[in-house]
């Protein structure tokens, strides 16, 4: 896989299993209300999962377009990579 259309056709439990087996955790951000949104990547596919608690989750979206990574960019520290 990771084709967006194929991933989106999977049932939520199968989507989560695919991410657990093939994905890499990248970042997290607070969710509106309660919980945490975690970002995972597998190939060119990114997936956001909202965890209300460890056993209560909802897959928010899967995407390829890096514009949706904006909420996570403030967590990346580039100071060590930049030279004056």
C-alpha positions as CSV (number, residue, x, y, z in Angstrom):
1,X,0.0,0.0,0.0
2,X,0.3,3.1,1.1
3,X,-2.0,4.6,-1.5
4,X,-4.4,7.1,0.0
5,X,-7.4,5.7,-1.7
6,X,-6.6,2.1,-0.6
7,X,-5.9,3.2,3.0
8,X,-9.2,5.2,3.3
9,X,-11.2,2.2,2.2
10,X,-9.9,0.1,5.0
11,X,-12.1,-0.2,8.2
12,X,-10.7,1.9,11.1
13,X,-9.3,-1.1,13.0
14,X,-7.4,-2.2,9.8
15,X,-6.1,1.3,9.3
16,X,-4.7,1.4,12.8
17,X,-3.1,-2.1,12.4
18,X,-1.5,-1.0,9.2
19,X,0.0,2.1,10.9
20,X,1.2,0.1,13.9
21,X,2.9,-2.4,11.6
22,X,4.3,-0.1,8.9
23,X,4.2,3.4,10.3
24,X,6.6,5.7,12.1
25,X,5.6,8.0,14.8
26,X,6.6,11.6,14.0
27,X,5.0,14.1,16.3
28,X,2.0,14.9,18.6
29,X,-0.1,18.0,19.3
30,X,-2.9,18.7,21.7
31,X,-6.3,18.0,20.4
32,X,-9.2,20.4,20.6
33,X,-11.0,19.5,23.8
34,X,-9.2,16.6,25.3
35,X,-6.6,14.1,24.2
36,X,-3.8,14.1,21.8
37,X,-3.4,14.0,18.0
38,X,-0.4,11.9,16.9
39,X,1.1,12.0,13.5
40,X,2.5,8.9,11.8
41,X,4.1,8.3,8.4
42,X,4.4,5.3,6.1
43,X,6.0,6.0,2.8
44,X,4.5,9.1,1.4
45,X,1.4,8.7,3.4
46,X,0.8,10.7,6.7
47,X,-1.9,9.7,9.1
48,X,-3.3,11.7,12.1
49,X,-4.9,9.7,14.9
50,X,-6.8,11.4,17.7
51,X,-6.4,9.6,21.0
52,X,-9.0,10.6,23.6
53,X,-7.3,8.1,25.9
54,X,-5.0,5.1,25.1
55,X,-8.0,2.8,24.2
56,X,-10.3,5.4,22.5
57,X,-9.0,6.6,19.2
58,X,-10.3,8.0,15.9
59,X,-8.4,8.3,12.7
60,X,-8.8,11.9,11.7
61,X,-7.3,11.9,8.3
62,X,-4.7,10.4,6.0
63,X,-3.0,12.7,3.5
64,X,0.0,13.1,1.1
65,X,0.0,16.9,0.9
66,X,2.7,18.3,3.2
67,X,0.6,21.5,3.7
68,X,-1.2,19.5,6.4
69,X,2.0,19.2,8.4
70,X,1.9,22.8,9.4
71,X,0.5,22.2,12.9
72,X,3.7,20.1,13.7
73,X,6.3,22.4,12.3
74,X,6.8,24.4,15.5
75,X,8.0,21.2,17.1
76,X,11.0,20.8,14.8
77,X,14.2,22.5,16.1
78,X,16.5,23.4,13.2
79,X,18.9,25.5,15.2
80,X,21.5,22.7,15.2
81,X,21.3,22.4,11.4
82,X,21.6,26.0,10.5
83,X,25.0,27.7,10.2
84,X,25.4,31.5,10.6
